[in-house]
Amino acid sequence: MGLPQAQDPANKLPQQAQQQPSSASSTTNSIDSLPPEAIALATKLFDFARAGQTAELSQYLSAGIPVNLTNHTGDTLLMLASYHGHLETVELLLEKGADCNVLNDRGQSVIAGAVFKDHVGVVHALKRAGADLLKGQPNAVDSARMFKRVDCLRMFGLEEEAAEVEAAMP
């Protein structure tokens, strides 16, 4: 995910599968210690989220893949699906318990990325799911202001600001 200066995290390798540490060891494995098959599978899952391949992703989640899987930059499946505007995939991930308030390694929130990309339906679904509008840097409200997202400003209850933005538009 990314805001103005960031790029699409396409083809990034996973950081880890957010597993509970075993009783024998409390350390987490680095990406280098994962077998190539695990890396390939995780990459495939992030590609499914990025491309909005909901049915394919659903099969893996039903088989036990962690819904809050993160890649090496802390982006979750939900972040990638949201950033790329895949409402059906977002709804599936939320239904499966994805955390809509997680921040990636850059301190960016899921909902702020959707605001930045102007995916209003996704923003609405995340807000309904309880996404914190003030979490992250910049947060969703700041992003809506910065990028003059009138629909989002209204959705966030900022009618007066939305009207001012509209009045200033050519």
DRENNUDO-962271 format. One line per field, with one value per residue (C-alpha): residue number from 1; residue in three letters; x, y negated, z negated. Coordinates in Angstrom, 1 decimal. Layout:
i <- [NUM	...]
aa <- [ALA	...]
c1 <- [X	...]
c2 <- [Y	...]
c3 <- [Z	...]
END
This chain:
i <- [1	2	3	4	5	6	7	8	9	10	11	12	13	14	15	16	17	18	19	20	21	22	23	24	25	26	27	28	29	30	31	32	33	34	35	36	37	38	39	40	41	42	43	44	45	46	47	48	49	50	51	52	53	54	55	56	57	58	59	60	61	62	63	64	65	66	67	68	69	70	71	72	73	74	75	76	77	78	79	80	81	82	83	84	85	86	87	88	89	90	91	92	93	94	95	96	97	98	99	100	101	102	103	104	105	106	107	108	109	110	111	112	113	114	115	116	117	118	119	120	121	122	123	124	125	126	127	128	129	130	131	132	133	134	135	136	137	138	139	140	141	142	143	144	145	146	147	148	149	150	151	152	153	154	155	156	157	158	159	160	161	162	163	164	165	166	167	168	169	170]
aa <- [MET	GLY	LEU	PRO	GLN	ALA	GLN	ASP	PRO	ALA	ASN	LYS	LEU	PRO	GLN	GLN	ALA	GLN	GLN	GLN	PRO	SER	SER	ALA	SER	SER	THR	THR	ASN	SER	ILE	ASP	SER	LEU	PRO	PRO	GLU	ALA	ILE	ALA	LEU	ALA	THR	LYS	LEU	PHE	ASP	PHE	ALA	ARG	ALA	GLY	GLN	THR	ALA	GLU	LEU	SER	GLN	TYR	LEU	SER	ALA	GLY	ILE	PRO	VAL	ASN	LEU	THR	ASN	HIS	THR	GLY	ASP	THR	LEU	LEU	MET	LEU	ALA	SER	TYR	HIS	GLY	HIS	LEU	GLU	THR	VAL	GLU	LEU	LEU	LEU	GLU	LYS	GLY	ALA	ASP	CYS	ASN	VAL	LEU	ASN	ASP	ARG	GLY	GLN	SER	VAL	ILE	ALA	GLY	ALA	VAL	PHE	LYS	ASP	HIS	VAL	GLY	VAL	VAL	HIS	ALA	LEU	LYS	ARG	ALA	GLY	ALA	ASP	LEU	LEU	LYS	GLY	GLN	PRO	ASN	ALA	VAL	ASP	SER	ALA	ARG	MET	PHE	LYS	ARG	VAL	ASP	CYS	LEU	ARG	MET	PHE	GLY	LEU	GLU	GLU	GLU	ALA	ALA	GLU	VAL	GLU	ALA	ALA	MET	PRO]
c1 <- [0.0	1.2	0.3	1.7	5.4	4.9	4.7	2.5	4.0	3.6	5.6	6.9	7.8	6.0	7.5	6.0	2.7	2.0	2.0	1.9	5.4	5.7	6.4	9.8	10.9	9.6	11.6	10.0	11.5	13.0	11.9	15.3	14.4	11.1	11.2	10.8	7.4	6.1	7.4	5.8	2.5	2.5	3.4	0.5	-1.9	-0.8	-1.3	-4.8	-5.6	-4.0	-5.9	-9.3	-9.3	-11.8	-12.8	-9.2	-8.2	-11.3	-10.2	-6.9	-8.4	-10.9	-8.0	-6.3	-4.1	-4.0	-6.3	-3.8	-0.8	1.7	4.4	7.9	6.6	3.8	1.0	-1.8	-4.1	-6.8	-4.4	-3.7	-7.3	-8.4	-5.7	-6.6	-10.3	-11.5	-14.7	-15.7	-12.3	-12.3	-15.7	-14.5	-11.4	-13.4	-16.0	-13.0	-11.8	-9.1	-7.9	-9.0	-6.9	-3.5	-0.7	2.0	5.7	5.3	2.5	-0.2	-3.7	-5.9	-8.6	-6.2	-4.9	-8.5	-9.2	-6.0	-7.0	-10.6	-12.2	-15.4	-17.2	-14.1	-13.8	-17.5	-17.0	-13.9	-15.7	-18.7	-16.2	-14.9	-11.8	-10.3	-10.4	-7.7	-5.2	-2.0	0.0	-1.6	-4.8	-8.0	-9.4	-6.2	-6.0	-9.6	-8.7	-5.4	-6.8	-10.1	-12.2	-15.6	-17.5	-15.2	-15.3	-19.1	-18.9	-16.7	-19.3	-17.4	-20.2	-18.9	-15.4	-16.9	-19.0	-16.0	-14.0	-16.8	-17.2	-13.5	-13.6	-13.7]
c2 <- [0.0	-3.5	-7.1	-9.7	-8.8	-5.0	-2.5	0.5	3.3	5.8	8.9	8.4	11.4	12.2	11.2	14.0	15.9	14.3	17.6	18.2	19.1	22.7	23.5	24.7	21.4	17.8	16.4	15.8	17.1	14.7	14.9	16.5	19.5	20.3	23.0	21.7	23.4	21.3	18.1	19.0	19.7	16.4	14.5	16.1	15.1	11.5	11.6	12.9	10.0	7.5	8.8	9.3	13.0	13.5	17.2	18.3	16.4	17.7	21.3	20.7	18.8	21.7	24.1	22.2	19.5	16.6	13.8	11.2	12.5	9.7	9.2	7.9	4.3	5.1	4.9	7.3	9.1	6.6	3.6	4.9	5.7	2.3	0.3	1.9	1.4	5.0	4.6	8.2	9.4	6.7	7.9	11.5	10.6	8.6	11.4	13.8	11.4	9.3	6.5	3.2	1.1	2.6	0.3	1.3	0.7	-2.9	-3.7	-3.6	-2.4	-0.3	-2.9	-5.8	-3.8	-3.3	-7.0	-7.9	-5.7	-7.0	-3.6	-4.9	-1.6	0.0	-3.0	-2.6	1.2	0.5	-2.3	0.0	2.7	0.2	-1.2	-4.0	-7.1	-8.8	-6.0	-6.1	-8.7	-10.4	-9.1	-8.7	-12.1	-13.8	-11.9	-12.9	-16.5	-16.3	-14.7	-16.5	-13.3	-14.9	-11.6	-10.5	-13.8	-13.5	-9.8	-10.9	-13.5	-16.5	-18.1	-21.6	-20.7	-18.7	-21.7	-24.0	-21.6	-21.4	-25.2	-25.6	-23.1	-24.4]
c3 <- [0.0	0.3	0.3	2.7	2.3	2.0	4.8	5.3	3.2	6.1	6.0	2.5	0.5	-2.8	-6.1	-8.1	-8.5	-11.9	-13.7	-17.4	-18.7	-19.7	-23.3	-22.3	-20.8	-21.1	-18.2	-14.8	-11.6	-9.1	-5.5	-4.7	-6.9	-5.1	-2.5	1.1	1.4	-1.6	0.0	3.3	1.6	-0.4	2.8	4.6	1.7	1.8	5.6	5.1	2.7	5.1	8.1	6.3	6.8	4.0	4.7	4.8	1.7	-0.2	0.4	-1.2	-4.1	-4.7	-4.7	-7.6	-6.0	-8.6	-7.5	-8.9	-6.9	-6.3	-3.7	-4.3	-4.5	-6.9	-4.3	-5.0	-2.5	-3.5	-2.8	0.7	1.6	0.2	2.0	5.3	4.8	4.6	2.5	2.7	1.5	-1.2	-2.4	-2.5	-4.5	-7.0	-7.3	-8.1	-10.8	-9.1	-11.3	-9.7	-12.1	-11.5	-10.3	-7.9	-8.6	-7.2	-9.7	-7.0	-7.7	-5.5	-5.3	-4.5	-1.5	-0.2	-0.7	1.2	4.1	4.0	3.5	1.8	1.6	-0.1	-2.5	-3.4	-4.1	-6.3	-8.2	-8.8	-10.1	-12.6	-10.9	-13.0	-10.9	-13.0	-13.0	-10.9	-9.3	-7.4	-8.8	-6.7	-7.6	-6.7	-3.5	-2.6	-3.2	-1.4	1.7	1.7	1.4	1.0	0.7	-2.0	-3.9	-3.9	-5.0	-7.9	-8.9	-7.6	-5.6	-5.9	-4.7	-1.8	-0.8	-0.9	1.3	3.8	3.9	4.7	7.6	11.1]
END
